[in-house]
Amino acid sequence: MIVRAAGLEDLPALVELYNHYVLHTAATFDVEPYTVETRRPWFEQFAATGRYRLLVAVEADRLLGYAGTMRYRPKKAYETSVECTCYVQSGLQGRGIGRALYEELFRAIASEDVHRALAGMTLPNPGSLALHQRFGFREVGRFSEQGRKHGRYWDVLWLEKPLPAAAP
């Protein structure tokens, strides 16, 4: 397995991986699957440098998972906070893919001006919670019945991780 920066050539596999979670789980509150074209604006927020990165884990040309950091909110004062995302191919959880992605992701943004990494997750999600706790995230808020999907309401847990922000 190698972890590398995502390229546009990865977008079809990224869409396929994510659409599994859209259609079959409450891990994301998206309810309609994406096409490559409708997912492209999401992909274009990432860069090879800076705060907003997207990494993929691949093995033998198969996408195993991805992790990224995105703008948390559009207001200028929030720019030193990033929201993290991490998805692993269904059935491959627990094999260290998420760990490898987050190790490289946090290494990649270590010299960037980022003060907080934030992550939100639908509950229950013990695997994602364990991954985030392993990387020093701590619970900062729990919202009850935050979203409705698959005929029920879901709670959302928010976590944060302090980062040594580089000087502006």
Buried (B, 14 or more C-beta within 10 A) or exposed (E): BEBEBBEEEBBEBBBBBBBBBBEEEBBBBEEEBBEBEEBEEBBEEBEEEEBBBBBBBBEEEEBBBBBBBBBBEEEEEBBBBBBBBBBBBEEBBEBEBBBBBBBBBBEBBEEBBBBBBBBBBBBEBEBBBEBBEEBEBEEEEEEEEBBEBEEEEBBBBBBBBEBEEEEE
